Amino acid sequence: MPIIILLLLLCLGGCATTTEHQPGPFQAPVHRGLAENSTVERPFLVEDPWEGFNRSMYHFNAKFDRYVYLPVVGVYEQVLPDSVQNGISNIFNNLKEIPIFVNSVLQGKAKKASVSLGRFVFNTTIGLGGVFDVLGNGGIPQEDEDFGQTLGVWGVPSGPYLVLPVFGPSGVRDAGGLFADALMTVNPSYGLFQDMSWVAQGGASTGVYTVKAIDARHQIKFRYYETGSPFEYQLVRFVYTKMRELDIEK
C-alpha cells in the first residue's frame, strides 16, 4: 500500500512540466494558502489538525532519508547482486502473505484470502521459502490488504492525518493498523535459530529486522522533494488519503 502510493507520486512528478524541485537543505516551499473567506473550491482539503508537527516530521523524514537511509540502501545495492536482492525481497514479501490472508478473512474477502493463502503455500514450498515468487511470475500478483483497511471496512473512521517517523504518511487508524500487522508478520530468525542461546537469537532477530528495513526502502522508488511539485507535502497528503479511501472501498 505505501509502496503503491509513493510510486504514484513519483509518476506524477515525472509527468510534471516544471523543472525538478530540489530545495537543497530541505527548506519547505512557501505555501500561500487560500484567503480565509475564499469561495474557491479546495479539492485538496484533508483533515490535518497537527499540520505543524506533521510538516516538521515530513522534513525530518526527508533529511533522515537522504543522509542515513538511502546511503545505507545504496551500499546494500552495490554489495549484493540483483538476484540476491530480488530473493530477499521475495522472502519478505512472502511473509507479508500471512497478515494479508488474515485481513482478507476479517474483511470477508474470500477470493483474496484464497489467493494469498495459495501464494504463501506455493512460494514457500516450490519457491524455496519464498526466494522465488512462483505464482507472481505466473501472473498472480500479491493482494494488498492490511489491518488499517480492515478497521476501515468495519467502520472505524480514519482520524486525522499523521506523518510517522520514517514510515511517512499515515493516519490515526492506519498507525494502529501498522502495529497489528507487525504482530502478525513472522520473523524467519525465530525458527532458524531457536536452538541457539537467547543472545544469539536476539542478534539474529535484530539482523533480520535490519535487512527487512533496508529491503523495504530498496523497494520504494519515491524520493523526497523530487516529485516536481512545490507543494509536495499537500500532494502526498492528498494522494495518500484518497488512495486509502479507494483501498477500503475496493
C-alpha positions as CSV (number, residue, x, y, z in Angstrom):
1,M,0.0,0.0,0.0
2,P,2.6,2.8,0.9
3,I,4.7,1.5,-2.0
4,I,1.9,1.9,-4.5
5,I,1.1,5.4,-3.2
6,L,4.7,6.6,-3.3
7,L,5.2,5.1,-6.8
8,L,2.1,7.0,-7.9
9,L,3.6,10.2,-6.5
10,L,6.8,9.6,-8.3
11,C,4.9,9.1,-11.6
12,L,3.1,12.3,-11.1
13,G,6.3,14.1,-10.5
14,G,7.8,12.6,-13.7
15,C,4.9,13.9,-15.7
16,A,5.3,17.5,-14.4
17,T,6.3,20.1,-16.9
18,T,8.2,22.2,-14.3
19,T,11.8,21.7,-13.5
20,E,12.7,19.2,-10.8
21,H,12.2,20.7,-7.4
22,Q,15.3,20.3,-5.2
23,P,15.3,22.7,-2.3
24,G,18.8,21.7,-1.2
25,P,18.8,21.6,2.6
26,F,15.1,20.6,2.6
27,Q,13.6,24.0,3.2
28,A,9.9,23.7,2.8
29,P,8.5,25.7,-0.2
30,V,6.5,28.8,0.6
31,H,2.8,27.9,0.7
32,R,0.4,30.8,0.1
33,G,-2.9,29.4,1.3
34,L,-6.3,30.5,0.2
35,A,-7.9,33.5,1.8
36,E,-9.8,32.8,4.9
37,N,-13.2,33.6,3.4
38,S,-12.3,32.4,-0.1
39,T,-15.2,30.7,-2.0
40,V,-12.8,28.9,-4.2
41,E,-13.3,25.1,-4.0
42,R,-10.5,23.3,-2.1
43,P,-10.3,19.8,-3.5
44,F,-7.1,19.0,-1.7
45,L,-8.5,19.8,1.7
46,V,-7.6,17.0,4.2
47,E,-8.2,16.9,8.0
48,D,-4.8,17.8,9.3
49,P,-5.1,19.4,12.8
50,W,-1.5,18.6,13.6
51,E,-0.1,20.1,10.4
52,G,2.8,21.9,12.2
53,F,4.0,18.6,13.7
54,N,3.4,16.7,10.5
55,R,5.3,19.2,8.4
56,S,8.2,19.0,10.8
57,M,8.2,15.2,10.8
58,Y,8.0,15.2,7.0
59,H,11.1,17.5,7.0
60,F,12.8,15.2,9.4
61,N,12.0,12.1,7.3
62,A,13.4,13.8,4.2
63,K,16.7,14.5,5.9
64,F,16.9,11.1,7.5
65,D,16.1,9.5,4.2
66,R,18.8,11.4,2.3
67,Y,21.6,11.3,4.8
68,V,21.1,8.0,6.5
69,Y,18.6,5.6,5.0
70,L,19.4,6.0,1.3
71,P,23.2,5.8,1.7
72,V,22.8,2.5,3.6
73,V,20.4,1.3,0.9
74,G,23.0,2.4,-1.7
75,V,25.7,0.3,-0.1
76,Y,23.3,-2.7,0.1
77,E,22.5,-2.4,-3.6
78,Q,26.2,-2.1,-4.6
79,V,27.4,-5.1,-2.5
80,L,24.6,-7.6,-3.3
81,P,23.9,-8.9,-6.8
82,D,20.5,-8.1,-8.2
83,S,19.5,-11.8,-8.0
84,V,20.2,-11.8,-4.2
85,Q,18.3,-8.5,-3.7
86,N,15.3,-9.9,-5.6
87,G,15.4,-13.1,-3.5
88,I,15.5,-11.2,-0.2
89,S,12.6,-9.0,-1.4
90,N,10.6,-12.1,-2.4
91,I,11.2,-13.7,1.1
92,F,9.9,-10.7,3.0
93,N,7.0,-10.2,0.6
94,N,6.1,-13.8,1.0
95,L,5.9,-13.3,4.8
96,K,3.5,-10.5,4.2
97,E,1.0,-13.0,2.9
98,I,0.2,-14.0,6.5
99,P,-1.3,-10.7,7.6
100,I,-2.8,-10.2,4.1
101,F,-4.6,-13.5,4.4
102,V,-5.8,-12.8,8.0
103,N,-7.1,-9.3,7.0
104,S,-8.8,-10.7,3.9
105,V,-10.6,-13.2,6.1
106,L,-11.6,-10.5,8.6
107,Q,-13.0,-8.4,5.8
108,G,-14.9,-11.3,4.3
109,K,-13.0,-11.3,1.1
110,A,-12.8,-15.0,0.4
111,K,-11.2,-14.7,-3.1
112,K,-8.4,-12.5,-1.9
113,A,-7.9,-14.8,1.1
114,S,-7.6,-17.9,-1.1
115,V,-5.1,-16.1,-3.5
116,S,-3.0,-15.0,-0.5
117,L,-3.0,-18.5,1.0
118,G,-2.2,-20.1,-2.3
119,R,0.7,-17.7,-2.9
120,F,2.1,-18.4,0.5
121,V,1.9,-22.2,0.2
122,F,3.3,-22.4,-3.4
123,N,6.1,-19.8,-2.8
124,T,7.1,-21.3,0.5
125,T,7.4,-24.8,-0.9
126,I,8.1,-24.7,-4.6
127,G,9.7,-21.2,-4.3
128,L,12.1,-22.5,-1.7
129,G,10.9,-20.5,1.3
130,G,9.8,-17.5,-0.8
131,V,13.1,-16.9,-2.5
132,F,11.2,-17.3,-5.8
133,D,7.8,-15.7,-6.4
134,V,6.4,-18.7,-8.3
135,L,2.8,-17.5,-8.6
136,G,3.8,-13.9,-9.1
137,N,5.8,-14.9,-12.2
138,G,2.8,-16.9,-13.2
139,G,0.6,-13.9,-13.3
140,I,-0.9,-14.0,-9.8
141,P,0.3,-10.9,-8.0
142,Q,0.2,-10.2,-4.3
143,E,-3.0,-8.8,-2.9
144,D,-2.9,-5.6,-0.8
145,E,-4.8,-5.8,2.5
146,D,-3.8,-4.6,5.9
147,F,-5.4,-4.1,9.3
148,G,-5.9,-0.4,8.7
149,Q,-8.1,-1.3,5.8
150,T,-9.8,-3.9,7.9
151,L,-10.7,-1.3,10.5
152,G,-12.0,0.9,7.7
153,V,-14.2,-1.8,6.4
154,W,-15.5,-2.3,10.0
155,G,-16.5,1.4,10.0
156,V,-13.7,2.8,12.1
157,P,-13.0,6.4,10.8
158,S,-9.6,7.3,9.5
159,G,-9.0,10.0,12.0
160,P,-6.6,13.0,11.5
161,Y,-3.7,12.8,9.0
162,L,-0.5,11.8,10.7
163,V,3.1,11.7,9.5
164,L,5.0,8.9,11.3
165,P,8.8,8.9,11.9
166,V,10.5,7.0,9.0
167,F,7.2,5.3,8.0
168,G,5.8,8.5,6.5
169,P,2.2,9.4,5.7
170,S,-0.4,7.7,7.8
171,G,-3.5,8.4,9.9
172,V,-4.5,7.5,13.5
173,R,-6.4,4.4,12.3
174,D,-3.6,3.3,10.0
175,A,-0.9,3.8,12.6
176,G,-2.7,1.3,14.8
177,G,-3.0,-1.0,11.9
178,L,0.7,-1.0,11.3
179,F,1.3,-2.3,14.8
180,A,-1.3,-5.1,14.3
181,D,0.2,-6.1,11.0
182,A,3.7,-6.2,12.6
183,L,2.5,-8.6,15.2
184,M,1.1,-10.9,12.5
185,T,4.3,-10.9,10.5
186,V,6.7,-13.8,11.2
187,N,10.4,-13.1,11.7
188,P,12.2,-16.0,10.0
189,S,15.0,-16.0,12.5
190,Y,12.7,-17.4,15.2
191,G,12.5,-20.8,13.5
192,L,16.0,-20.9,12.1
193,F,17.8,-20.1,15.4
194,Q,15.5,-21.4,18.0
195,D,18.1,-23.9,19.3
196,M,20.7,-21.1,19.9
197,S,21.2,-19.0,23.0
198,W,18.9,-16.1,23.6
199,V,21.8,-13.7,22.9
200,A,22.4,-15.3,19.5
201,Q,18.6,-15.3,18.8
202,G,18.4,-11.7,19.7
203,G,21.3,-10.8,17.4
204,A,19.8,-12.8,14.6
205,S,16.4,-11.2,15.1
206,T,17.9,-7.7,15.0
207,G,19.8,-8.6,11.9
208,V,16.7,-9.8,10.1
209,Y,14.8,-6.7,11.1
210,T,17.6,-4.5,9.8
211,V,17.8,-6.3,6.5
212,K,14.0,-6.0,6.3
213,A,14.1,-2.3,6.8
214,I,16.8,-1.8,4.2
215,D,14.9,-4.0,1.7
216,A,11.6,-2.1,2.4
217,R,13.3,1.2,1.3
218,H,15.0,-0.6,-1.5
219,Q,11.6,-1.5,-3.0
220,I,10.3,2.1,-2.7
221,K,11.4,4.3,-5.6
222,F,9.9,7.5,-4.1
223,R,12.4,10.3,-3.2
224,Y,11.6,13.2,-1.1
225,Y,11.3,16.6,-2.9
226,E,11.7,15.1,-6.3
227,T,8.0,15.0,-7.3
228,G,8.4,18.2,-9.3
229,S,5.7,19.9,-7.2
230,P,6.5,22.9,-4.9
231,F,3.5,21.7,-2.8
232,E,4.8,18.2,-2.2
233,Y,3.5,18.0,1.4
234,Q,-0.1,18.7,0.3
235,L,0.3,16.4,-2.7
236,V,1.5,13.5,-0.6
237,R,-1.2,14.1,2.0
238,F,-4.0,14.2,-0.6
239,V,-2.9,11.2,-2.6
240,Y,-2.3,9.1,0.5
241,T,-5.7,10.0,1.9
242,K,-7.6,9.3,-1.3
243,M,-5.7,6.1,-2.0
244,R,-6.6,4.7,1.4
245,E,-10.3,5.5,0.8
246,L,-10.1,3.6,-2.5
247,D,-8.3,0.7,-0.8
248,I,-11.1,0.3,1.6
249,E,-13.9,0.6,-1.0
250,K,-12.4,-2.0,-3.4
